[in-house]
């Protein structure tokens, strides 16, 4: 076919490329390529630089990324420390249900003389947190889109300092309920800001480590909570539950100082047309002596190119745009990935303290088990960092769900006989294995996936939507799980594993058919694979080239020309 010169503003119909075959390279649609060329004045130059920037990231080793980006790593980790507060308090609340001083203050006296919070209030308090997070996430998604990550995070930390007073001075369940709802607002902001900031401040090699570090901070919060409660277990006054709440005032101020010193996301700056500021951030983040052939201009061009590609496909950045066109599929996957964190049975398998108390363990021994349980969770997340270097995200989800499905079935059978010490120890051991598997696979990998699946322009809103789906299913899980274990309700004990294994099986089936592999792919490459509607199981079998069109090319005179069929 003869080469035909076509000016950028318009393009005539040309012969189409042959259909996609296995292992073939996919390229930009002609219309998208033309629109990008028309919108960017120096498209040819930007396209070449973006290609070089992407190749540089692909060729960068992990050790090189660590040496080049110590500042980005530090600032991302500072942002993520805010999740310690959520992990701390949510674990605190669940553990308080088996904590004698808290039970006596807020519970009702049972027939045997002990104190218990009703299953209704247990679900209500936990769901109050979820309701607050839902509202906080909706707000944070819009606020961060407009004002940036730094200002939104500082506002959330300031609010956190104030609402802790309500829980510390709580006199009744109603006051505690209000405090948990209000705490959910900043926690919702922390959930979306930490994950998206980690993804946008770091290169491809560090992305899985910094996003899964978010999960580690959540686990660290749980571990601190278990240790604090174990240390105060022998206190018989109201300070046994007030001191744990007061410790939440320790976290916000140091984190706020770190956030003030941190740079704004360069991706956010590009989306708002602040190119010079984005260039300065990229220059300041890199340690020059370890940068080798790194080019700030190439990196900046990669961000501009990806942003323009997404604008050419979908201009909007509202919540509505998350449910239109190709972004609908990306939103579905992001939401389901996060919902699987609940559906896999962690609400049941992670509730070890209350579970063991109802199985006959005394309070001291149950809290000792709980402390070790949180230690196992932390160790599992650390192991995930090593495993993710070799295994893909999709594979880890599939294998993790399969193992936990098996464990839930076994725990269910152990719950059929009357409880005794041997069964309690066996169940506790299996719950340890369950938690370790979860925190090597689904737990941390989820945070990596939810930051990679959305388009960069809709990332903060899509993550907010996905976390809200998590919160909504968590509300349902609270109403389901508390009666399973509560002796005054269904009292199913281990037999609850039969209920949760069904949800785990559904999660595995969805993962097999719908979850694509994102390991080693840049934001631009992911955009193209979704745009070309590549099936989930073929993401790793198709090469993405977001810098060329299937049938067009950019000539030396900045005009779009027809590409010869068969040209690579």
C-alpha positions in Angstrom: 0.0 0.0 0.0 1.4 3.4 -0.9 2.2 5.8 2.0 -0.5 8.4 2.3 0.1 11.7 4.1 -2.7 12.9 6.3 -2.7 16.1 8.4 -3.2 15.7 12.2 -6.6 17.4 12.5 -8.3 15.0 10.0 -7.8 11.4 8.8 -9.3 9.5 5.9 -10.3 5.9 5.9 -7.5 3.5 5.1 -7.0 -0.2 4.8 -7.4 -2.0 8.1 -4.8 -4.2 9.8 -5.4 -8.0 10.0 -7.2 -9.4 13.1 -5.3 -9.9 16.3 -3.5 -13.3 16.6 -2.0 -15.0 19.6 1.2 -13.4 20.9 0.8 -10.5 18.5 1.6 -6.9 19.5 -1.4 -4.6 20.0 -1.1 -0.9 19.2 -3.1 2.3 19.6 -6.3 2.6 17.7 -6.0 5.0 14.8 -8.5 7.4 16.1 -6.8 7.6 19.5 -3.4 8.0 17.9 -4.7 10.9 15.7 -6.4 12.6 18.7 -3.3 12.4 20.8 -1.2 13.9 17.9 -3.7 16.7 17.5 -3.8 17.6 21.2 -0.1 17.6 21.9 2.0 20.3 20.0 5.2 18.3 20.2 3.6 14.8 19.9 6.5 13.2 18.0 9.1 14.4 20.5 6.9 13.5 23.5 6.1 10.1 22.0 9.8 9.3 21.5 10.7 10.4 25.0 7.8 8.5 26.6 9.0 5.4 24.8 12.5 5.8 26.2 11.1 6.6 29.7 9.0 3.4 29.6 11.9 1.3 28.4 14.2 2.7 31.1 11.7 1.6 33.8 11.4 -1.8 32.2 15.1 -2.3 32.3 15.6 -0.9 35.8 16.6 -3.5 38.4 15.0 -3.6 41.8 18.3 -2.6 43.5 18.8 0.3 41.1 15.2 1.5 41.9 15.9 1.3 45.6 19.1 3.3 45.2 17.6 5.9 42.9 14.3 6.5 44.8 15.1 6.5 48.6 13.0 9.8 49.0 10.0 8.4 47.1 10.2 5.2 49.2 10.4 7.2 52.5 7.6 9.6 51.7 5.3 6.8 50.5 6.0 4.9 53.7 5.2 8.0 55.8 1.8 8.3 54.1 1.1 4.6 54.7 1.8 4.9 58.4 -1.6 6.5 58.7 -3.1 3.0 58.1 -1.5 1.8 61.4 -4.3 3.8 63.1 -7.0 2.1 61.2 -5.5 -1.4 61.7 -5.0 -0.5 65.4 -8.5 0.6 66.1 -10.4 -1.9 64.1 -8.4 -4.7 65.7 -8.9 -3.0 69.1 -12.7 -3.0 68.7 -12.9 -6.7 67.7 -10.6 -7.6 70.6 -12.6 -5.5 73.0 -15.6 -7.9 72.5 -13.5 -10.5 74.4 -11.9 -8.0 76.8 -13.3 -8.2 80.4 -13.1 -4.5 81.4 -14.8 -3.4 78.1 -17.4 -6.1 78.4 -18.2 -5.1 82.0 -18.5 -1.4 81.0 -20.6 -1.7 77.9 -22.0 -5.3 77.9 -25.0 -7.0 79.4 -24.9 -9.6 82.2 -25.4 -13.1 80.9 -27.1 -16.0 82.8 -23.8 -17.4 83.8 -22.7 -14.1 85.4 -20.3 -13.0 82.7 -20.8 -9.9 80.6 -21.3 -10.0 76.8 -22.1 -7.4 74.2 -25.1 -8.5 72.2 -24.4 -9.6 68.6 -26.5 -6.7 67.5 -24.3 -4.1 69.2 -21.1 -5.9 68.1 -22.3 -5.7 64.5 -23.5 -2.1 65.0 -20.2 -0.8 66.3 -18.2 -2.5 63.6 -20.6 -1.3 60.9 -20.4 2.2 62.3 -16.8 2.2 61.3 -17.7 1.0 57.8 -20.5 3.7 57.4 -18.0 6.4 58.3 -15.4 5.0 55.9 -17.9 4.9 53.1 -18.7 8.6 53.6 -15.0 9.4 54.1 -14.0 7.6 50.9 -16.6 9.4 48.8 -15.4 12.7 50.1 -11.7 12.0 49.9 -12.0 10.9 46.2 -13.4 14.2 45.2 -11.3 16.4 47.5 -8.0 14.7 46.5 -8.9 15.0 42.8 -9.3 18.8 43.3 -6.8 19.7 46.0 -4.2 17.0 45.8 -3.0 14.2 48.1 -1.1 16.3 50.6 -3.8 18.7 51.6 -6.4 16.0 51.8 -4.1 13.8 54.0 -3.4 16.8 56.4 -7.1 17.5 56.7 -7.8 13.8 57.5 -5.1 13.6 60.1 -6.4 16.8 61.8 -9.9 15.4 62.0 -8.5 12.2 63.5 -7.0 14.0 66.4 -10.4 15.5 67.3 -12.6 12.4 67.0 -10.4 10.3 69.3 -11.7 12.4 72.2 -15.2 11.0 71.6 -14.1 7.4 72.1 -11.8 8.2 74.9 -14.6 9.9 76.9 -17.3 7.5 75.9 -19.9 6.9 78.6 -22.2 4.5 76.7 -22.5 2.5 73.5 -24.3 5.3 71.7 -21.3 7.7 72.3 -18.9 5.0 71.3 -21.0 4.3 68.1 -20.8 8.0 67.1 -17.1 8.0 67.7 -16.5 5.0 65.5 -18.6 6.5 62.7 -16.6 9.8 62.8 -13.3 7.9 63.0 -14.3 6.2 59.7 -14.2 9.5 57.8 -10.4 10.0 58.1 -9.8 6.3 57.8 -11.6 6.3 54.5 -9.3 9.0 53.3 -6.2 7.1 54.5 -7.3 4.0 52.5 -7.5 5.7 49.1 -4.7 8.3 49.5 -2.0 5.9 50.7 -2.5 3.3 48.0 -2.8 5.8 45.1 0.1 8.0 46.3 2.4 4.9 46.6 1.6 3.9 43.0 2.2 7.4 41.6 5.3 8.4 43.5 7.3 5.2 42.7 8.7 3.4 39.6 7.4 0.1 38.4 9.9 -2.0 40.3 9.0 -0.4 43.7 5.2 -0.3 43.1 4.4 -3.8 44.5 6.5 -3.2 47.6 5.2 0.2 48.5 1.5 -0.6 47.8 1.7 -3.8 49.8 3.5 -1.9 52.6 0.1 -0.3 53.0 -1.2 -3.7 54.1 1.8 -4.2 56.4 1.0 -0.9 58.2 -2.5 -2.2 58.7 -1.1 -5.5 60.2 1.4 -3.5 62.4 -1.6 -1.6 63.8 -3.3 -4.9 64.7 -0.1 -6.2 66.3 0.3 -3.1 68.4 -3.3 -3.3 69.4 -2.9 -7.0 70.5 0.3 -6.1 72.5 -1.3 -3.1 74.2 -4.4 -5.1 75.3 -2.3 -8.0 76.5 -0.2 -5.6 78.6 -3.4 -4.1 80.2 -5.3 -7.3 80.6 -4.8 -7.4 84.4 -6.1 -3.8 84.9 -9.5 -4.0 86.5 -10.6 -0.3 86.1 -11.9 1.7 83.2 -8.3 2.7 82.2 -8.0 -0.8 80.8 -10.0 0.3 77.8 -9.4 4.1 77.9 -5.6 3.9 77.6 -5.7 1.9 74.3 -8.0 4.6 72.8 -5.7 7.4 74.0 -2.7 5.9 72.3 -4.2 6.9 69.0 -3.1 10.5 69.7 0.5 9.4 69.3 0.3 8.9 65.5 -1.1 11.9 63.7 1.4 14.7 64.5 4.6 12.9 63.4 2.8 11.6 60.2 1.5 15.2 59.5 5.1 16.6 59.7 6.2 14.0 57.1 3.3 14.7 54.8 4.1 18.4 54.9 7.7 17.7 53.8 6.6 15.2 51.1 6.1 16.2 47.4 2.8 16.2 45.6 2.2 13.3 43.2 3.7 14.2 39.8 0.8 12.4 38.1 -1.7 14.7 39.9 0.4 17.8 38.9 0.4 16.7 35.2 -3.4 16.1 35.3 -3.8 19.7 36.5 -1.4 21.2 33.9 1.4 22.0 36.4 4.1 20.6 34.2 7.0 22.6 35.7 6.1 21.6 39.2 5.9 17.9 38.1 9.3 18.3 36.5 10.8 19.7 39.8 9.2 16.8 41.8 10.7 14.2 39.5 14.1 15.8 39.6 14.1 16.1 43.4 12.9 12.5 43.9 15.9 10.9 42.1 19.3 10.5 43.7 21.5 11.8 40.9 24.6 9.7 41.6 22.6 6.5 41.1 20.5 7.6 38.1 22.9 6.5 35.3 21.1 7.4 32.0 17.9 8.5 33.7 16.2 11.5 32.1 13.7 13.7 33.9 12.3 14.8 30.5 11.7 11.2 29.4 10.0 10.3 32.7 7.8 13.5 32.5 7.0 12.7 28.8 5.9 9.2 29.9 3.4 10.7 32.4 2.1 13.3 29.9 1.8 10.6 27.2 -0.2 8.3 29.4 -2.4 11.1 30.6 -3.1 12.2 27.0 -3.8 8.6 25.9 -6.4 8.3 28.7 -7.9 11.7 27.8 -8.2 10.6 24.2 -10.1 7.5 25.2 -12.2 9.0 28.1 -12.1 12.7 28.8 -13.9 12.7 32.1 -12.6 12.2 35.7 -15.9 12.0 37.6 -17.3 9.0 39.5 -19.8 8.5 36.6 -16.9 8.0 34.2 -15.7 5.0 36.2 -18.8 3.2 34.9 -18.5 4.1 31.2 -16.7 2.5 28.3 -13.6 0.5 29.0 -13.3 1.9 32.5 -16.4 -0.1 33.6 -14.4 -3.3 33.3 -11.5 -1.8 35.2 -13.8 -0.6 38.0 -15.4 -4.0 38.2 -12.1 -5.7 38.6 -10.8 -3.2 41.2 -14.0 -3.5 43.3 -14.1 -7.3 43.2 -10.4 -7.6 44.1 -11.0 -5.6 47.3 -14.3 -7.4 48.1 -12.5 -10.7 47.9 -10.4 -9.6 50.9 -13.7 -10.1 52.9 -15.2 -12.9 50.9 -12.2 -15.2 51.3 -13.2 -15.7 55.0 -10.8 -13.5 56.9 -13.6 -12.1 59.0 -14.0 -15.7 60.3 -10.4 -16.9 60.2 -8.9 -13.7 61.7 -11.2 -13.4 64.7 -8.9 -15.7 66.7 -9.2 -14.2 70.2 -13.0 -14.3 70.4 -13.1 -17.6 68.6 -10.8 -19.3 71.1 -12.5 -17.8 74.2 -15.8 -19.3 73.0 -14.0 -22.6 72.4 -13.0 -22.7 76.1 -9.6 -20.9 76.3 -9.2 -18.5 79.2 -8.7 -14.8 78.5 -5.0 -14.7 79.0 -4.3 -17.7 76.8 -6.7 -16.3 74.1 -4.9 -13.0 74.0 -1.5 -14.7 73.9 -2.8 -16.6 70.8 -4.0 -13.3 69.4 -0.7 -11.7 69.8 1.1 -14.6 68.0 -1.6 -14.5 65.3 -0.8 -10.9 64.5 2.9 -11.7 64.4 2.2 -14.4 61.9 0.2 -11.9 59.8 3.2 -9.4 59.8 5.6 -12.2 58.9 3.3 -13.3 56.0 3.3 -9.7 54.6 7.1 -9.6 54.7 7.2 -12.9 52.9 4.9 -11.5 50.2 7.6 -9.0 49.3 9.9 -11.8 48.4 7.2 -14.0 46.7 5.9 -11.1 44.5 9.3 -10.8 42.8 8.8 -14.2 41.2 5.0 -14.9 41.2 2.3 -12.8 39.5 -0.6 -11.1 41.2 -3.2 -13.4 39.5 -1.3 -16.6 40.5 -1.0 -15.5 44.1 -4.7 -14.7 44.3 -5.7 -18.1 42.8 -3.3 -20.2 45.0 -4.1 -18.2 48.2 -7.9 -18.6 47.7 -7.5 -22.4 47.0 -5.5 -23.0 50.2 -7.8 -21.0 52.4 -10.9 -22.7 50.9 -9.3 -26.0 52.0 -8.6 -24.7 55.5 -12.1 -23.5 56.0 -13.5 -26.9 55.0 -11.3 -28.6 57.6 -12.1 -26.0 60.3 -15.8 -26.7 59.6 -15.4 -30.4 60.2 -13.5 -29.7 63.5 -16.5 -27.6 64.6 -18.9 -30.6 64.5 -17.8 -32.4 67.7 -18.2 -30.8 71.1 -15.3 -28.4 71.8 -12.3 -29.6 73.8 -8.7 -28.5 74.2 -7.3 -30.6 71.4 -9.8 -29.3 68.9 -9.2 -25.7 70.1 -5.5 -26.1 69.5 -6.0 -27.7 66.1 -8.4 -25.0 65.1 -6.1 -22.2 66.4 -3.2 -23.7 64.4 -5.2 -23.9 61.2 -6.3 -20.2 61.7 -2.6 -19.4 61.9 -2.0 -21.1 58.6 -5.1 -19.4 57.2 -3.8 -15.9 58.2 -0.3 -16.6 57.0 -1.6 -17.7 53.6 -3.9 -14.6 53.4 -1.1 -12.2 54.3 1.2 -13.7 51.7 -1.4 -13.6 48.9 -4.8 -11.9 49.0 -4.1 -9.5 51.8 -1.1 -7.5 50.5 -1.5 -8.3 46.8 -4.9 -6.6 46.8 -3.3 -3.2 47.5 -1.0 -3.6 44.5 -3.8 -4.7 42.2 -6.2 -1.9 43.2 -3.6 0.7 42.4 -2.7 -0.8 39.0 -6.1 -1.7 37.6 -7.7 1.8 37.2 -6.6 4.4 34.6 -4.3 7.0 36.2 -6.9 9.8 35.6 -9.6 7.8 37.5 -7.3 6.1 40.0 -8.2 7.9 43.1 -12.0 7.7 42.4 -11.9 4.1 41.4 -9.9 3.1 44.5 -12.5 5.0 46.6 -15.3 3.1 44.9 -13.5 -0.2 45.4 -12.8 0.4 49.1 -16.5 1.4 49.5 -17.5 -2.0 48.0 -15.2 -3.5 50.5 -16.9 -1.6 53.3 -20.3 -2.5 52.1 -19.5 -6.2 52.0 -17.8 -5.8 55.4 -21.1 -4.6 56.8 -22.8 -7.8 55.6 -19.9 -9.9 56.9 -20.2 -8.3 60.4 -23.9 -9.2 60.5 -23.1 -12.8 59.3 -19.9 -13.5 61.3 -20.9 -12.2 64.8 -23.9 -14.6 65.1 -21.7 -17.5 63.9 -19.4 -17.1 66.9 -21.6 -15.5 69.5 -22.8 -18.0 72.1 -26.0 -16.1 72.6 -26.8 -16.3 68.8 -26.1 -19.1 66.3 -23.0 -20.3 68.2 -21.8 -22.3 65.2 -18.1 -22.0 66.2 -15.9 -23.9 63.7 -18.9 -24.9 61.6 -18.9 -21.4 60.3 -16.1 -22.5 58.0 -18.7 -24.3 55.9 -20.5 -20.9 55.3 -17.4 -19.0 54.4 -15.9 -21.6 52.1 -18.8 -21.0 49.7 -17.9 -17.4 49.3 -14.2 -18.3 48.9 -15.1 -20.7 46.1 -17.1 -18.0 44.3 -14.1 -15.7 44.7 -11.7 -18.3 43.1 -14.0 -18.7 40.1 -14.3 -15.0 39.5 -10.5 -14.6 39.8 -9.9 -17.4 37.3 -12.1 -15.8 34.6 -11.8 -12.0 35.3 -8.6 -11.1 37.0 -5.7 -10.2 34.6 -2.0 -10.3 35.3 -0.5 -6.8 35.7 3.1 -7.8 36.8 5.7 -5.9 34.8 3.3 -3.6 32.9 3.4 0.2 32.8 0.3 2.3 33.2 0.3 3.0 29.4 0.6 -0.6 28.5 -2.3 -1.5 30.9 -4.4 1.2 29.3 -3.8 -0.3 25.8 -4.6 -3.9 26.9 -7.9 -2.8 28.4 -8.6 -0.6 25.5 -8.1 -3.5 23.1 -10.3 -5.7 25.3 -7.7 -8.4 25.8 -9.1 -11.3 27.9 -7.9 -11.6 31.5 -6.0 -14.9 30.8 -4.2 -13.4 27.8 -2.7 -10.2 29.4 0.7 -11.8 29.7 0.6 -13.3 26.2 0.0 -10.1 24.3 2.6 -7.4 23.9 1.3 -3.8 24.3 2.9 -1.0 22.3 1.2 2.3 23.4 3.5 4.4 21.3 2.5 3.4 17.8 -0.8 3.1 15.9 -1.9 -0.1 14.2 -2.1 1.5 10.7 -0.7 4.9 11.1 2.7 6.5 11.9 4.0 10.0 12.5 6.1 11.2 9.6 9.2 13.5 9.9 7.0 16.5 8.9 4.7 15.9 11.9 2.0 14.5 9.6 0.2 11.2 10.2 0.9 8.7 7.5 -0.6 5.3 6.7 1.5 2.4 8.1 2.3 -0.3 5.6 0.7 -3.6 6.5 3.2 -6.0 8.0 5.5 -3.2 9.2 6.7 -3.8 12.8 
